């Protein structure tokens, strides 16, 4: 608002001097302005003649907006269905690249066995460029889904996620389901690989581990 005010006071008058030229017409010569004034003037007279009613209506509308705003949540945009899924299983940090590839290939084959899945392409570890510092124990699989009208009867997005998670579950692997775009946004803003996570800080790793075990 400060920037808009500054531009309106400094830049806009100068631009008007250079860009606005020729003969200027009054507002009454514009049919759109005449129509707007025809609506605005009776409304203004009614508001000035019934001030208490006008203020009461404005207060009710403002209160209703505040009540609705409490249910919006912390994010500006609601979760969107991107059409594809992102499967990010996390394995043991000391896993070898060969074992990570074996697990990823097995899980990708399981995911592709579902009729609702068109393709599943995975990546183990970090790519050649260093913009994505993924460790070897974090796989990323993009699951491209068929159009919903081609799905089996009764299958929903939630039931498909639950079934995929059960089938792809492997001992020692933590499943994380998300979507490609929102996953990158979450990781850039929070540094966490999933939508829900907990960051634990402490000076002594043993004390942190002991506290987590007690809370669990």
Number of C-alpha atoms within 10 A of each C-alpha: 6 7 7 8 10 11 12 12 10 10 11 11 12 11 10 10 9 8 9 9 8 6 5 7 8 7 11 11 9 10 10 11 13 13 11 10 14 11 11 12 11 11 12 11 10 13 14 12 11 11 11 11 13 13 12 11 12 12 12 11 12 12 12 11 11 11 11 10 10 9 8 11 9 8 7 7 8 9 9 9 10 10 14 16 22 21 26 26 23 19 20 13 10 9 13 12 13 11 14 20 18 13 18 23 18 12 23 20 14 15 24 18 15 16 12 21 18 14 17 22 17 18 18 24 18 17 12 8 7 8 8 10 11 15 15 22 22 22 21 20 23 19 23 17 19 15 11 13 8 10 17 11 8 6 12 12 14 9 11 15 14 12 15 19 18 11 12 19 15 15 6 10 16 14 15 15 19 19 21 18 13 17 18 15 14 16 13 11 8 12 12 16 19 17 15 7 10 6 7 9 8 9 7 8 10 10 11 14 13 11 12 11 9 8 7 6
